[in-house]
Amino acid sequence: MINFLKKIPKFIRDSFFILLITLLTGFLLYYFSGSGFSFKETSPGESDKKEVPVISIDETKSVLDHGNVLFVDSRSKNYYEKSHIKNAVNIPADSHLDYSFDFLSDYPDKTVKIIVYCDGKTCDSSHITAGFLKDLGYVDVNILINGWSLWKENHLPVFSTEN
């Protein structure tokens, strides 16, 4: 075995041992960190669904009438530009990192009530964006399921470039 190792160039042997030591160290640190390993596959935003409360359209109307609320549209920029909840901010779920710096600058109050919406009963965009906002430190983040459709059905204020 030792003769075999001597035939391998030194830089390859050294690289292999450095990689092996790094992997072992990482494994041991992670194993003893208390969080353990999880091999369960999760879809983007799946864990956020459990942590972010869902708000009904009636609760949303009440908040709109009685308090300060910030609406966040998690649909794509194209849909947002065509029409959205009046005064809503766009943070598309597929590119929320591009919007984070401006959002943090424009809304430094982490206690503001935020209602995130997309469209469709099975739309996960709002869950992804809401989880992202929670990760940024915002504490009062809520999701309005099927928000855009519900909003229009209830004839609430919208911005639209369409007639």
N, C-alpha and C positions, 0 to 999 in steps of 0.2 A: 504493500500500500504506500509506503513512504517513497519507494522508487517511482511509483506512478505520480505522486504529488511533485516530485522533483522535476519531472518532465514538463509540467504545466508552467508557463511563464509566471514569474513572480508577481507581476501586477494583476494577473487574473486571480491567482491564489489570494492575494491581499484583498482584492475587490470582493471576492466571494466571502471571505471571513468577516469583512466589514459589514457586508449585507446580512450575513447570518447573525452577527452580534446585534445589529440594529433591529432586525426582526424579533429576535428573542427579547431584547430590552423593551421594545414596544409592546409585545405580547404580555410580558410580565407586568409592566406598568398599567396596562389597560385591565388586565385580569385582577390585579389587586386594588384597582381604583374604586371598586364597589359597584360600578355600573354593569359589569359583566358583559358577556357577548349576547347579541341577539341576531339570529339568522333569519328572522321573520321579515319578509319583503313588505315594504309599505309604499304606497303610492304617494306622490308629492301632495302635501297638505293633509294626509290622512290623520296624523297625530294632532294637527291643528283643529280638526273637526271636534275633538273631545274637549279642547281647552277654550274655544271661542263660543260664547253663547249665541243662540239664534234669537232674533227678535221678530215679532209678528208685524204685519202691516199696521194693525191698530195701535200697537205700542209705538211704532215709528211715527205715526201721525200725531200721537200724544206728545212725543218728544219734540217733534217739529213745531207744535203749537206752543209748548211751554219751556223750551230750553234751547241751548246752544248745541248744535250738532253738526258734525262734518261728515258728508257723504263721500265715499270713495268708490268709484266705478272701476271694477277689476276687469272689465271687458277690454278687447283690443282697442288701440287708438282709433282705428277706422270707425268702429261702432260708436265710440265715445264722441268723436267729432261730428257724427251725423245727428245724434241726439243723446241726452243724458239728463239725470236729475239736475234741476236748476242749482247752480253753484257747486256741483260735485267736482271732485278732483279725480283725475285719471291716474291709476297705477295698475297697468296691465299685469296680470299674473305671470305672463311669460317673460316680462322684462322689468320686474319691479326694482331690481338693483340699479337700473338706469335712473330711476326717479327718487331714490332714497335721500340723496344729499339735499335736493331742492325741497322735498317734503319735510325733512327735519328742520331746514332753515325757515320754511314758511309756517310751520306748525310746531313751535318749540314746546308748547304746553302738552305734556304727556298725559294729562288727565282729561283732555277734551273727549267728549263722547263721539265715537266714530262708528258709522254704520257702513259696512262694506256690502256691495251688491254686484251681481252679474245677472244673467238671464237664463232661465230654465231651471226646473226643479232638481236636475242632476248636475248642474254646473258646479265644478270644483274651483273655479277661478277665485271666487270670493273667499273660500277657505284658505287657499294658498296666500292670497294677499293679506287676509286678516292675520294669519300666522306670522307673516313677515312683519306686519305692524306691531304685533305683540313682541316679536324679537327685537324690534327697534326701541321697545320700552313703553309703548302706549298701553295704558291699563284698562281703558273702557272701550274695548273693540267688540263690535257685535256684527252678526251676519243677517242680512235680510234675504232669505232664500227666495229665488225666483223674483228678485227685487225689481228689475226693470219692468217686467210684465205686470206685476202687482201695482207698481207705481202708476203706470199708464191706465190700468183698469180702474183705479181710484181717482183718476183725473187730477193728479197732483202736479205741481209746477215742474215743467220740463224746459230744457233748452233744445231747440231743434233747428237744423238748417234745411229740413224737409218741410214741405207745405202740408 
